[in-house]
Amino acid sequence: MPTAELPQTDLSARIAGKPFYFNSAARLLRILPEQAGNLNELLVGLRSVPDDSIFQHTFQTLQEHHFIRAGFSNDFAHWASAACSEVGLAERLASLDVRDFISISDLRKLLVEIVERYLADNPRAGERTAMERFYFCASDTVMIPTPFVARTLKEFNECIGQVSIHSIHHHFIEARLRLRLNSNDFSQWLTEELGLVESAARIDRIDIYTSTLEGVRRKINRILDIALGKVVQRRAE
């Protein structure tokens, strides 16, 4: 595994052994039979719904509401606050960072533990009727190839600027579950194919909770601009 950036002269001329193929994904949303009218019922649902429902209400929420900078980061936290007025629970649920998880089962386990601990400390909250019900959803995913392919860092940087935010989400956020690593497709390729260890690490550290997906795109472009030795003229987010 490379441990340092390659010289810019070598980097600009280097062609990756394996091109980066940009993909996207389309999803068909399904409403499941499970629903919750209070926190006790939410806990039952968290324990029993399929993995793709947990994914939908956490990882997928970041794509659907990527343009919202304020508020809670997943559907469970939002419902606990807006429908149940349990801000303390909402804050605990929102504190989860999906980047820390490489399996849905681990994420589910922690969600369940958070709600269990909260209800143990606040038993009356469990039976209190929510102002609106929580409907558990899931989605069927269809992978969609795109025409964007990169063999050099310059091409990769240009493709990042052109692909859809759905492709950014697929490679930057969802990839952690697919790779089962605390990383993303972009950083993996930059490290393995171009030896850009430092740039890959900087990309991996981009905060997905304080940036929109468009913001993530711009930050990746700026990091790659620097790696290419270009003067960064993109407007700061």
N, C-alpha and C positions, 0 to 999 in steps of 0.2 A: 504494500500500500504506500503510495507516495506520501511524503511528509512535508513538502514545500511546494510553493508555486513554481511553475516553469518560467523561464525568462520570456518576456513579452514577444521577442523576435521569434522564438521557437513556437510559442503558443499561437500566434497569428497564422502560422503556416501549417500547424499540425492538423491532420485529418483523423478523426476518431475511427477506431477499428469497428465500432458498432454505432451506427447512426442513431440519433434520438428521434423516435417516431411519436409525434404528439397525438394523443387520443382525447376523446371527450366521452361523455356519458349522458344518456337520456333516461328518465325515470317515469314510470307509471305509478302514480300514488294509489294506495289501497287503504281504505278505512277498515280497521280490524274490529271484531266483535267486542274486544276489551275496551272499557271506558271507566272513568272514575268521576264520582260526584263528591268525593272527599279524600283526604290524605290517606286514610286507611285503604281505600280502594285503589289509590295510586300505587301504594306499596305492593298490593296484590298483583297489579298489572306489571310493575317493574320486575317482579319475580317470574312472571309467567309468559310475557309476550316474546315472540321470536326475536332473534338477534337483529334482524333487519329493521325492526321497529325501534330498538335502542339506537341503532345507527341513524335512522331517519330523524329522530328528535334531538340528536347531538351533533354528529359530524355533518349531516345534511343541512341542518339549520344554519350552519355557517355560510353555506352557499346561498340558501334562499333569502337570508336576511343580511347578506354581507355588507349592504350599504348602510345598515343601522349601526351607528357607533355607540349610542347610549342604550341602556337596558341590559337585559340578561342574555347570556350566551347560548342557552339551550331552552327547548320548549318546556321542560320540567320546571326549571327555575322561573321562567316567565309565568307559568300557570300558578305556581305556588304563591307568587307575589300578586298577580293581577286578579286571580279568581278566588284565592284563599286568604289573601292579606297576611300571609306568613312570610314577612320580609326576611326574617332570620333564616328560615329554611331556604328561601330563594337564594340568599347570598352564599350559603354553603353549597348548594347545587351549582351555582354559577362559578364557584371557585375551581371546579374541575377544568382542567386543561386537556383537551382531547389529544394534544401532542404527547402526553405522557403515557398513552395507551396504544398497545400494538395488538390488542384483542378486545372484542366486544364483551366477552365474558368477564374480563377484569374490570371494564368500565361499568357493567351492570352491577357487579358485586359492590363497588364503591357507592354507586347511586343508592342501592338498597341499604347499605350501612348508614349512609347519611340520613335517609328518611327514618330508619329504625331508631337511630340515636335521638333524632329530633322528637319523635313521638314518645320515646321513653321519658324525655324531659318535659314534654308538653302533651300529656295524654288526651286532654280535652280537644286539642286541635285535630285529632284524627277523625272524629265524628262530625265535625263542623261542616255543614253543607257549603260547597263552593258556589260562587255566583254563576259559574258556568261549568259544564262538564268538560273533562279532558278526554278526547277521543284518540286512542292510540292508532297510529298509522304506520304503514310500511311502504316500501316501493320496490318494484321490479326494475332492475338495471339492465340497459342495453348499451354495450360498448360501441362507440362510433369512431372509426378512424378519421383523421383529418388529412388534408393534403400537405400539412407542414412537416418537414423532415429536416433535421440539422446534422451536418457532418463536421462542422467547424464551430468554434466559439462565436464567430461573427454571425453565422447562420442561426445559431441557437439564440443569440440575443435578439435578432430580428424576428424570429418566430415567437418568442415570448411576448414581443410587442404587438403581435397580430392575432394570436389565438384567442378564443373566447374565454370568458371568466370560468366557464364550465370546465374547460381544459386545465386552467390554472388550479381549480379546486381538485380535480381528479388527480393530477400529478403531485400537487403540493401538500394536500391535506389527506385525501383518502389513501394515498400511497402507503402511509404508515401501517395501515392494516394489511395491505397486500404484501408489503416487504417484510412485515413483522419486525421492523426496525424503527428506532426513533430518528427517522430521517425521511427524505422525500425523493421522488424520482429525479428531480433536477440535480440535487446535491450528489446523489449516487452517480449519475452519469458524468458530472463535472469532475468528480474525484477519480472514478475508475478509468474514464476515457481520455481526460485531458490533464490529469494531475493537479487540478485546481482545488487543493485541499482547503486553503484559507477562504477562498471565495465560496466554496460549497458550505463551509461552516457558517459564514456570515448569512447566507441565504437561509440556512436551517434555523437561524436564530430570529428571523423576522417574526414579529408578534402578530399573530392572526386575529387577536382580539382587539387591538387598537388600530388595525388597518382594514380597510375594505379590500376586496379581492383586486380591485383596480389599483389600490395602494400597494398591495403585495407585488403586483406586476411591475409597477414603477420602481419599487425598491430592488427587485431582482435586476431590472434593466440597469439601474445605477451601479450595482455591484459588478455587473458584467462589463459595463462601460469602463470602470476603473481597471478591471483585469485586462481589458484591451488597450489601456493606455489612452483612452479618449477623454477629452474634457467633458465633464458631466454638465449638461445644460438643461436637463429635465427639471421641471419645477418641483421643489420639495413639497411633500404632501402636507 
